[in-house]
Structure formats: structure tokens, C-alpha cells
Amino acid sequence: MRISPEQREAIREVVREVFGPGARVRLFGSRVRDEARGGDIDLHVELPQAPPPGERPALESRAWLALQRRLGERRIDLVTHAPGEPERPIDEIARATGIEL
């Protein structure tokens, strides 16, 4: 896994602050492969419950901005999934290949 312990903890803290203590976050994509180089930080967040209608974009933006502040300006992709929503291919990939932080 190609993020530091400090980055890992910062990601976990931001996810808990924005999405709640029950949210789970996985790192997936090239950053989970030690032999890879570069790459953005791909995060998959399992929400503890579906946010009220219309609030998800604001929560995702708030999390992304907080991550930029905590980790420094870098490419971060943030994908969320709430209980009861249909599974998308990105959800399946993140669960199959990701590492829970």
C-alpha cells in the first residue's frame, strides 16, 4: 500500500467526520500495488446510511476538500455507496481489490 500511516489516519479521520463514525473507507486502484508508481488516491466509502436526498454531493465535496487540506493538493477520487443502493462495477472492484483503512 503506497500511502503513509499519517495519510491513512488522516483519510480515516476525514471520512468519520464527514460521513459519520460508521462509515468504512477502502483504498483501491494503483495505490494498493506496491510495484506501481504515481497514481491518484482512489477511495471507496461505505456509508452507514443513505444521506437525505440532495445532500450527498455536498458531503462528498466537503470530504474531498478536507482531504485536500489534510493530504496536500493531489488527485483524489472519492466514490460513495449507501446501503440499499444497487451495486455498480466500481463498488465491486473496490471491495474485491481494495484495502480497508
TORGU-195215 format. One record per atom (N, C-alpha, C, O): atom name; x negated, y negated, z; chain; residue number from 1. Coordinates in Angstrom, 1 decimal, always signed. Atoms other than C-alpha are relative to their C-alpha. Layout:
TORGU-195215
atom / x / y / z / chain / n
CA / X / Y / Z / A / NUM $
...
This chain:
TORGU-195215
atom / x / y / z / chain / n
N / -0.9 / +1.2 / +0.0 / A / 1 $
CA / +0.0 / +0.0 / +0.0 / A / 1 $
C / -0.9 / -1.2 / +0.0 / A / 1 $
O / -1.8 / -1.3 / +0.8 / A / 1 $
N / +0.9 / +1.2 / +0.2 / A / 2 $
CA / -1.5 / -3.3 / -1.1 / A / 2 $
C / +0.6 / -1.3 / +0.5 / A / 2 $
O / +0.7 / -2.3 / -0.2 / A / 2 $
N / -0.3 / +1.2 / -0.7 / A / 3 $
CA / -0.2 / -5.8 / +1.4 / A / 3 $
C / -0.7 / +0.2 / +1.4 / A / 3 $
O / -0.9 / +1.3 / +1.9 / A / 3 $
N / +0.7 / +0.0 / -1.3 / A / 4 $
CA / -1.9 / -6.7 / +4.7 / A / 4 $
C / +1.0 / +0.3 / +1.1 / A / 4 $
O / +2.2 / +0.1 / +0.9 / A / 4 $
N / -0.9 / -0.2 / -1.1 / A / 5 $
CA / -0.5 / -5.8 / +8.1 / A / 5 $
C / +0.7 / -1.3 / +0.4 / A / 5 $
O / +1.9 / -1.3 / +0.8 / A / 5 $
N / -0.6 / +1.3 / -0.3 / A / 6 $
CA / +0.2 / -9.6 / +8.6 / A / 6 $
C / +1.1 / -0.3 / -1.0 / A / 6 $
O / +2.1 / -0.8 / -0.6 / A / 6 $
N / -1.0 / +0.2 / +1.0 / A / 7 $
CA / +2.1 / -9.7 / +5.3 / A / 7 $
C / +1.2 / +0.9 / +0.3 / A / 7 $
O / +2.3 / +0.5 / +0.2 / A / 7 $
N / -1.1 / -1.0 / -0.3 / A / 8 $
CA / +4.1 / -6.6 / +6.2 / A / 8 $
C / +0.8 / -0.6 / +1.2 / A / 8 $
O / +2.1 / -0.5 / +1.1 / A / 8 $
N / -0.8 / +0.5 / -1.1 / A / 9 $
CA / +5.1 / -8.1 / +9.6 / A / 9 $
C / +0.8 / -1.3 / -0.4 / A / 9 $
O / +1.9 / -1.5 / +0.1 / A / 9 $
N / -0.7 / +1.2 / +0.4 / A / 10 $
CA / +6.0 / -11.5 / +8.0 / A / 10 $
C / +1.2 / +0.4 / -0.8 / A / 10 $
O / +2.3 / -0.2 / -0.6 / A / 10 $
N / -1.1 / -0.5 / +0.8 / A / 11 $
CA / +8.2 / -9.7 / +5.5 / A / 11 $
C / +1.1 / +0.5 / +0.9 / A / 11 $
O / +2.3 / +0.2 / +0.7 / A / 11 $
N / -0.9 / -0.6 / -0.9 / A / 12 $
CA / +9.9 / -7.7 / +8.2 / A / 12 $
C / +0.8 / -1.1 / +0.8 / A / 12 $
O / +2.0 / -1.1 / +1.0 / A / 12 $
N / -0.6 / +1.1 / -0.8 / A / 13 $
CA / +10.5 / -10.9 / +10.3 / A / 13 $
C / +1.0 / -0.8 / -0.8 / A / 13 $
O / +2.1 / -1.1 / -0.3 / A / 13 $
N / -0.9 / +0.8 / +0.8 / A / 14 $
CA / +12.0 / -12.9 / +7.5 / A / 14 $
C / +1.3 / +0.8 / -0.3 / A / 14 $
O / +2.3 / +0.2 / -0.3 / A / 14 $
N / -1.2 / -0.8 / +0.3 / A / 15 $
CA / +14.3 / -10.0 / +6.5 / A / 15 $
C / +1.0 / +0.0 / +1.2 / A / 15 $
O / +2.2 / -0.1 / +1.0 / A / 15 $
N / -0.9 / +0.0 / -1.2 / A / 16 $
CA / +15.6 / -9.7 / +10.1 / A / 16 $
C / +0.6 / -1.3 / +0.3 / A / 16 $
O / +1.8 / -1.4 / +0.6 / A / 16 $
N / -0.5 / +1.4 / -0.3 / A / 17 $
CA / +16.0 / -13.5 / +10.5 / A / 17 $
C / +1.1 / -0.3 / -1.0 / A / 17 $
O / +2.1 / -0.9 / -0.5 / A / 17 $
N / -0.9 / +0.4 / +1.0 / A / 18 $
CA / +17.9 / -13.9 / +7.3 / A / 18 $
C / +1.2 / +0.9 / -0.2 / A / 18 $
O / +2.4 / +0.5 / -0.2 / A / 18 $
N / -1.1 / -1.0 / +0.3 / A / 19 $
CA / +19.9 / -10.7 / +6.8 / A / 19 $
C / +0.5 / +0.8 / +1.3 / A / 19 $
O / +1.4 / +1.5 / +1.2 / A / 19 $
N / -0.5 / -0.6 / -1.3 / A / 20 $
CA / +20.2 / -9.5 / +10.5 / A / 20 $
C / -0.9 / +1.1 / +0.4 / A / 20 $
O / -1.7 / +1.7 / -0.4 / A / 20 $
N / +0.9 / -1.0 / -0.5 / A / 21 $
CA / +18.4 / -7.0 / +12.7 / A / 21 $
C / +0.2 / +1.4 / -0.6 / A / 21 $
O / -0.7 / +2.2 / -0.5 / A / 21 $
N / -0.3 / -1.3 / +0.6 / A / 22 $
CA / +20.0 / -4.0 / +11.0 / A / 22 $
C / -0.5 / +0.1 / -1.4 / A / 22 $
O / -0.4 / +1.2 / -2.0 / A / 22 $
N / +0.5 / +0.0 / +1.3 / A / 23 $
CA / +18.5 / -4.9 / +7.6 / A / 23 $
C / -1.3 / +0.9 / -0.1 / A / 23 $
O / -2.1 / +0.8 / +0.8 / A / 23 $
N / +1.2 / -0.8 / +0.2 / A / 24 $
CA / +15.9 / -2.5 / +6.2 / A / 24 $
C / -0.6 / -0.5 / -1.3 / A / 24 $
O / +0.1 / -0.8 / -2.3 / A / 24 $
N / +0.7 / +0.5 / +1.2 / A / 25 $
CA / +13.2 / -3.5 / +3.7 / A / 25 $
C / -1.0 / +1.0 / -0.5 / A / 25 $
O / -1.7 / +1.6 / +0.3 / A / 25 $
N / +1.0 / -0.8 / +0.6 / A / 26 $
CA / +11.1 / -1.5 / +1.3 / A / 26 $
C / -0.8 / -0.7 / -1.0 / A / 26 $
O / -0.3 / -1.6 / -1.7 / A / 26 $
N / +0.9 / +0.5 / +1.0 / A / 27 $
CA / +8.1 / -2.4 / -0.7 / A / 27 $
C / +0.0 / +1.0 / -1.1 / A / 27 $
O / -0.1 / +2.2 / -0.8 / A / 27 $
N / +0.1 / -1.0 / +1.1 / A / 28 $
CA / +8.2 / -0.8 / -4.2 / A / 28 $
C / -0.7 / -0.7 / -1.1 / A / 28 $
O / -1.1 / -1.8 / -1.1 / A / 28 $
N / +0.7 / +0.6 / +1.2 / A / 29 $
CA / +6.6 / -1.3 / -7.6 / A / 29 $
C / -1.5 / +0.2 / +0.2 / A / 29 $
O / -2.0 / +1.1 / +0.9 / A / 29 $
N / +1.4 / -0.2 / +0.1 / A / 30 $
CA / +2.9 / -1.7 / -8.2 / A / 30 $
C / -0.7 / -0.2 / +1.3 / A / 30 $
O / -1.8 / +0.4 / +1.5 / A / 30 $
N / +0.7 / +0.2 / -1.3 / A / 31 $
CA / +2.1 / -2.8 / -4.7 / A / 31 $
C / -0.1 / +1.2 / +0.9 / A / 31 $
O / -0.8 / +1.2 / +1.9 / A / 31 $
N / +0.1 / -1.3 / -0.8 / A / 32 $
CA / +2.7 / +0.7 / -3.3 / A / 32 $
C / -1.1 / +0.9 / -0.5 / A / 32 $
O / -1.5 / +1.9 / +0.1 / A / 32 $
N / +1.0 / -0.8 / +0.6 / A / 33 $
CA / +0.0 / +2.1 / -5.6 / A / 33 $
C / -1.4 / -0.6 / +0.3 / A / 33 $
O / -1.7 / -1.7 / -0.2 / A / 33 $
N / +1.3 / +0.5 / -0.3 / A / 34 $
CA / -3.5 / +1.6 / -4.2 / A / 34 $
C / -0.9 / -0.2 / -1.1 / A / 34 $
O / -1.8 / -1.1 / -1.1 / A / 34 $
N / +0.9 / +0.1 / +1.1 / A / 35 $
CA / -5.2 / +2.1 / -7.5 / A / 35 $
C / +0.4 / -1.1 / -1.0 / A / 35 $
O / -0.4 / -1.5 / -1.9 / A / 35 $
N / -0.4 / +1.1 / +0.9 / A / 36 $
CA / -3.2 / -0.7 / -9.2 / A / 36 $
C / -0.6 / -1.3 / +0.4 / A / 36 $
O / -1.2 / -1.4 / +1.5 / A / 36 $
N / +0.5 / +1.4 / -0.2 / A / 37 $
CA / -4.3 / -4.3 / -9.5 / A / 37 $
C / +1.1 / -1.0 / -0.2 / A / 37 $
O / +2.0 / -0.8 / -1.0 / A / 37 $
N / -0.9 / +1.1 / +0.2 / A / 38 $
CA / -2.4 / -7.5 / -9.1 / A / 38 $
C / +1.4 / +0.4 / +0.2 / A / 38 $
O / +1.7 / +1.3 / +1.0 / A / 38 $
N / -1.5 / -0.3 / -0.1 / A / 39 $
CA / +1.4 / -7.4 / -9.4 / A / 39 $
C / +0.7 / -0.9 / +1.0 / A / 39 $
O / +0.1 / -1.4 / +1.9 / A / 39 $
N / -0.8 / +0.8 / -1.0 / A / 40 $
CA / +4.2 / -9.2 / -7.7 / A / 40 $
C / +0.4 / +0.9 / +1.2 / A / 40 $
O / +0.1 / +2.1 / +1.2 / A / 40 $
N / -0.5 / -0.7 / -1.2 / A / 41 $
CA / +5.7 / -8.2 / -4.4 / A / 41 $
C / +1.5 / +0.3 / -0.2 / A / 41 $
O / +2.3 / -0.6 / -0.2 / A / 41 $
N / -1.4 / -0.4 / +0.3 / A / 42 $
CA / +8.9 / -6.2 / -5.1 / A / 42 $
C / +0.5 / +0.5 / +1.3 / A / 42 $
O / +0.0 / +1.5 / +1.9 / A / 42 $
N / -0.7 / -0.4 / -1.3 / A / 43 $
CA / +11.2 / -5.9 / -2.1 / A / 43 $
C / +1.4 / +0.4 / -0.2 / A / 43 $
O / +2.2 / -0.3 / -1.0 / A / 43 $
N / -1.4 / -0.4 / +0.1 / A / 44 $
CA / +14.4 / -4.0 / -1.8 / A / 44 $
C / +0.5 / +0.0 / +1.5 / A / 44 $
O / +0.0 / +0.6 / +2.4 / A / 44 $
N / -0.6 / +0.1 / -1.3 / A / 45 $
CA / +16.6 / -4.9 / +1.2 / A / 45 $
C / +1.4 / +0.6 / +0.1 / A / 45 $
O / +2.3 / +0.3 / -0.7 / A / 45 $
N / -1.3 / -0.6 / -0.3 / A / 46 $
CA / +19.4 / -2.7 / +2.5 / A / 46 $
C / +0.7 / -0.8 / +1.1 / A / 46 $
O / +0.2 / -0.9 / +2.2 / A / 46 $
N / -0.8 / +0.9 / -0.9 / A / 47 $
CA / +21.9 / -5.0 / +4.1 / A / 47 $
C / +0.8 / +0.9 / +1.0 / A / 47 $
O / +1.3 / +1.9 / +0.6 / A / 47 $
N / -0.8 / -0.8 / -1.0 / A / 48 $
CA / +23.6 / -3.8 / +7.3 / A / 48 $
C / +1.5 / +0.0 / -0.3 / A / 48 $
O / +2.3 / +0.9 / +0.0 / A / 48 $
N / -1.4 / +0.2 / +0.4 / A / 49 $
CA / +26.9 / -5.1 / +5.9 / A / 49 $
C / +0.1 / -0.9 / -1.2 / A / 49 $
O / -0.8 / -1.7 / -1.4 / A / 49 $
N / -0.1 / +0.9 / +1.2 / A / 50 $
CA / +28.2 / -6.9 / +2.8 / A / 50 $
C / +0.2 / -1.4 / +0.5 / A / 50 $
O / +1.0 / -1.6 / +1.4 / A / 50 $
N / -0.2 / +1.4 / -0.4 / A / 51 $
CA / +27.9 / -10.6 / +3.2 / A / 51 $
C / +1.4 / -0.5 / -0.5 / A / 51 $
O / +1.9 / +0.0 / -1.5 / A / 51 $
N / -1.2 / +0.5 / +0.5 / A / 52 $
CA / +31.0 / -12.7 / +2.8 / A / 52 $
C / -0.1 / -0.4 / -1.5 / A / 52 $
O / -1.2 / -0.8 / -1.9 / A / 52 $
N / +0.0 / +0.3 / +1.4 / A / 53 $
CA / +32.0 / -13.4 / -0.8 / A / 53 $
C / -0.7 / -1.4 / -0.3 / A / 53 $
O / -0.4 / -2.4 / +0.4 / A / 53 $
N / +0.7 / +1.2 / +0.4 / A / 54 $
CA / +29.7 / -16.0 / -2.4 / A / 54 $
C / -1.2 / -0.4 / +0.8 / A / 54 $
O / -1.9 / -1.3 / +0.5 / A / 54 $
N / +1.2 / +0.4 / -0.8 / A / 55 $
CA / +27.1 / -16.1 / +0.4 / A / 55 $
C / -1.3 / +0.7 / -0.3 / A / 55 $
O / -2.3 / +0.3 / +0.1 / A / 55 $
N / +1.2 / -0.8 / +0.3 / A / 56 $
CA / +24.7 / -13.5 / -1.0 / A / 56 $
C / -1.1 / -0.8 / -0.7 / A / 56 $
O / -2.2 / -0.8 / -0.3 / A / 56 $
N / +1.0 / +0.8 / +0.7 / A / 57 $
CA / +22.9 / -15.9 / -3.4 / A / 57 $
C / -0.7 / -0.9 / +0.9 / A / 57 $
O / -1.9 / -1.1 / +0.9 / A / 57 $
N / +0.6 / +0.9 / -1.0 / A / 58 $
CA / +22.3 / -18.4 / -0.6 / A / 58 $
C / -0.9 / +0.8 / +0.9 / A / 58 $
O / -2.0 / +0.3 / +1.3 / A / 58 $
N / +0.9 / -0.8 / -0.9 / A / 59 $
CA / +20.9 / -15.7 / +1.7 / A / 59 $
C / -1.2 / +0.5 / -0.7 / A / 59 $
O / -2.3 / +0.4 / -0.1 / A / 59 $
N / +1.1 / -0.5 / +0.8 / A / 60 $
CA / +18.7 / -14.3 / -1.0 / A / 60 $
C / -1.0 / -1.2 / -0.2 / A / 60 $
O / -2.2 / -1.0 / -0.1 / A / 60 $
N / +0.8 / +1.2 / +0.2 / A / 61 $
CA / +17.4 / -17.8 / -1.8 / A / 61 $
C / -0.7 / -0.4 / +1.3 / A / 61 $
O / -1.9 / -0.7 / +1.3 / A / 61 $
N / +0.6 / +0.3 / -1.3 / A / 62 $
CA / +16.8 / -18.5 / +1.9 / A / 62 $
C / -1.2 / +0.9 / +0.3 / A / 62 $
O / -2.2 / +0.5 / +0.8 / A / 62 $
N / +1.1 / -1.0 / -0.3 / A / 63 $
CA / +14.8 / -15.3 / +2.3 / A / 63 $
C / -1.2 / -0.2 / -0.9 / A / 63 $
O / -2.3 / -0.2 / -0.5 / A / 63 $
N / +1.1 / +0.2 / +1.0 / A / 64 $
CA / +12.8 / -15.9 / -0.9 / A / 64 $
C / -0.9 / -1.3 / +0.4 / A / 64 $
O / -2.1 / -1.2 / +0.4 / A / 64 $
N / +0.7 / +1.2 / -0.4 / A / 65 $
CA / +11.9 / -19.5 / +0.3 / A / 65 $
C / -0.8 / +0.3 / +1.3 / A / 65 $
O / -2.0 / -0.2 / +1.4 / A / 65 $
N / +0.7 / -0.3 / -1.3 / A / 66 $
CA / +10.9 / -18.2 / +3.8 / A / 66 $
C / -1.2 / +0.8 / -0.3 / A / 66 $
O / -2.2 / +0.7 / +0.3 / A / 66 $
N / +1.2 / -0.9 / +0.4 / A / 67 $
CA / +8.7 / -15.5 / +2.2 / A / 67 $
C / -1.1 / -0.8 / -0.7 / A / 67 $
O / -2.3 / -0.6 / -0.4 / A / 67 $
N / +1.0 / +0.8 / +0.7 / A / 68 $
CA / +7.0 / -18.1 / +0.0 / A / 68 $
C / -0.8 / -0.8 / +1.1 / A / 68 $
O / -2.0 / -1.0 / +1.0 / A / 68 $
N / +0.7 / +0.8 / -1.1 / A / 69 $
CA / +6.3 / -20.2 / +3.1 / A / 69 $
C / -1.0 / +0.8 / +0.8 / A / 69 $
O / -2.1 / +0.4 / +1.1 / A / 69 $
N / +0.8 / -0.9 / -0.8 / A / 70 $
CA / +5.0 / -17.3 / +5.1 / A / 70 $
C / -1.1 / +0.7 / -0.7 / A / 70 $
O / -2.2 / +0.9 / -0.1 / A / 70 $
N / +1.1 / -0.7 / +0.8 / A / 71 $
CA / +3.0 / -15.5 / +2.4 / A / 71 $
C / -0.8 / -0.8 / -0.9 / A / 71 $
O / -1.8 / -0.3 / -1.4 / A / 71 $
N / +0.7 / +0.8 / +1.0 / A / 72 $
CA / +1.9 / -18.4 / +0.3 / A / 72 $
C / +0.7 / +0.2 / -1.3 / A / 72 $
O / +1.4 / +1.2 / -1.5 / A / 72 $
N / -0.7 / -0.1 / +1.3 / A / 73 $
CA / +3.1 / -19.1 / -3.2 / A / 73 $
C / -0.5 / +1.2 / -0.8 / A / 73 $
O / -1.7 / +1.3 / -1.1 / A / 73 $
N / +0.3 / -1.2 / +0.8 / A / 74 $
CA / +3.2 / -15.8 / -5.0 / A / 74 $
C / +1.3 / +0.5 / -0.6 / A / 74 $
O / +2.4 / +0.1 / -0.2 / A / 74 $
N / -1.2 / -0.6 / +0.6 / A / 75 $
CA / +5.5 / -13.8 / -7.2 / A / 75 $
C / +0.6 / +1.0 / +0.9 / A / 75 $
O / +0.0 / +2.0 / +1.3 / A / 75 $
N / -0.7 / -0.9 / -0.9 / A / 76 $
CA / +8.1 / -12.1 / -5.1 / A / 76 $
C / +1.4 / +0.2 / -0.7 / A / 76 $
O / +2.1 / -0.7 / -1.0 / A / 76 $
N / -1.3 / -0.4 / +0.5 / A / 77 $
CA / +11.1 / -10.2 / -6.4 / A / 77 $
C / +0.8 / +0.6 / +1.1 / A / 77 $
O / +0.3 / +1.5 / +1.8 / A / 77 $
N / -0.8 / -0.5 / -1.1 / A / 78 $
CA / +13.9 / -9.6 / -3.9 / A / 78 $
C / +1.3 / +0.5 / -0.5 / A / 78 $
O / +2.0 / -0.2 / -1.2 / A / 78 $
N / -1.2 / -0.6 / +0.4 / A / 79 $
CA / +16.7 / -7.2 / -4.5 / A / 79 $
C / +0.8 / +0.5 / +1.2 / A / 79 $
O / +0.2 / +1.1 / +2.1 / A / 79 $
N / -0.7 / -0.5 / -1.2 / A / 80 $
CA / +19.5 / -6.5 / -2.0 / A / 80 $
C / +1.1 / +1.0 / -0.5 / A / 80 $
O / +1.6 / +0.9 / -1.6 / A / 80 $
N / -1.1 / -1.0 / +0.2 / A / 81 $
CA / +22.1 / -3.7 / -1.7 / A / 81 $
C / +0.7 / +0.1 / +1.3 / A / 81 $
O / +0.2 / +0.2 / +2.4 / A / 81 $
N / -0.8 / -0.1 / -1.2 / A / 82 $
CA / +25.0 / -3.6 / +0.7 / A / 82 $
C / +0.8 / +1.3 / +0.0 / A / 82 $
O / +1.0 / +1.9 / -1.1 / A / 82 $
N / -0.8 / -1.2 / +0.0 / A / 83 $
CA / +27.0 / -0.6 / +1.9 / A / 83 $
C / +1.2 / -0.1 / -0.8 / A / 83 $
O / +1.9 / -1.1 / -0.9 / A / 83 $
N / -1.2 / -0.1 / +0.8 / A / 84 $
CA / +29.8 / +0.5 / -0.3 / A / 84 $
C / -0.2 / -0.5 / -1.5 / A / 84 $
O / +0.8 / -0.3 / -2.3 / A / 84 $
N / +0.2 / +0.5 / +1.4 / A / 85 $
CA / +28.3 / -1.1 / -3.5 / A / 85 $
C / -0.5 / +1.2 / -0.8 / A / 85 $
O / -1.1 / +2.1 / -0.3 / A / 85 $
N / +0.5 / -1.0 / +0.9 / A / 86 $
CA / +27.6 / +1.1 / -6.5 / A / 86 $
C / -1.5 / +0.0 / +0.0 / A / 86 $
O / -2.1 / -1.0 / +0.1 / A / 86 $
N / +1.4 / -0.1 / +0.1 / A / 87 $
CA / +24.1 / +2.4 / -6.8 / A / 87 $
C / -0.5 / -0.5 / -1.4 / A / 87 $
O / +0.1 / +0.0 / -2.4 / A / 87 $
N / +0.5 / +0.4 / +1.2 / A / 88 $
CA / +22.1 / +0.7 / -9.5 / A / 88 $
C / -1.3 / +0.7 / -0.2 / A / 88 $
O / -1.9 / +1.2 / +0.8 / A / 88 $
N / +1.3 / -0.6 / +0.2 / A / 89 $
CA / +19.0 / +2.1 / -11.1 / A / 89 $
C / -1.2 / -0.5 / +0.8 / A / 89 $
O / -2.0 / +0.2 / +1.3 / A / 89 $
N / +1.0 / +0.6 / -0.9 / A / 90 $
CA / +16.8 / -0.4 / -9.2 / A / 90 $
C / +0.1 / +0.5 / +1.4 / A / 90 $
O / -1.0 / +0.7 / +2.1 / A / 90 $
N / -0.1 / -0.6 / -1.4 / A / 91 $
CA / +18.2 / +0.9 / -5.9 / A / 91 $
C / -0.5 / +1.4 / +0.1 / A / 91 $
O / -1.3 / +1.7 / +1.0 / A / 91 $
N / +0.5 / -1.4 / +0.0 / A / 92 $
CA / +17.4 / +4.5 / -6.8 / A / 92 $
C / -1.5 / +0.0 / -0.1 / A / 92 $
O / -2.1 / +0.8 / +0.6 / A / 92 $
N / +1.4 / +0.0 / +0.1 / A / 93 $
CA / +13.9 / +3.6 / -7.9 / A / 93 $
C / -0.7 / -0.5 / +1.3 / A / 93 $
O / -1.6 / +0.1 / +1.8 / A / 93 $
N / +0.6 / +0.5 / -1.3 / A / 94 $
CA / +13.2 / +1.6 / -4.7 / A / 94 $
C / +0.1 / +1.0 / +1.1 / A / 94 $
O / -0.9 / +1.2 / +1.8 / A / 94 $
N / -0.1 / -1.1 / -1.0 / A / 95 $
CA / +14.5 / +4.4 / -2.5 / A / 95 $
C / -1.0 / +1.1 / -0.3 / A / 95 $
O / -1.6 / +1.7 / +0.7 / A / 95 $
N / +0.8 / -1.2 / +0.4 / A / 96 $
CA / +12.6 / +7.1 / -4.4 / A / 96 $
C / -1.5 / -0.3 / +0.1 / A / 96 $
O / -2.3 / +0.6 / +0.5 / A / 96 $
N / +1.5 / +0.3 / +0.1 / A / 97 $
CA / +9.2 / +5.3 / -4.7 / A / 97 $
C / -0.5 / -1.0 / +1.0 / A / 97 $
O / -1.7 / -1.2 / +1.2 / A / 97 $
N / +0.4 / +1.0 / -0.9 / A / 98 $
CA / +9.3 / +2.6 / -2.1 / A / 98 $
C / -0.5 / +0.5 / +1.4 / A / 98 $
O / -0.3 / +1.6 / +1.8 / A / 98 $
N / +0.5 / -0.3 / -1.4 / A / 99 $
CA / +7.7 / +2.4 / +1.4 / A / 99 $
C / +0.7 / -1.0 / +0.9 / A / 99 $
O / +0.7 / -2.2 / +0.7 / A / 99 $
N / -0.7 / +0.9 / -0.9 / A / 100 $
CA / +9.8 / +1.1 / +4.2 / A / 100 $
C / -1.0 / -0.7 / +0.9 / A / 100 $
O / -1.9 / -0.1 / +1.4 / A / 100 $
N / +0.9 / +0.8 / -0.8 / A / 101 $
CA / +8.2 / -1.7 / +6.1 / A / 101 $
C / +0.5 / -0.1 / +1.4 / A / 101 $
O / -0.2 / -0.8 / +2.2 / A / 101 $
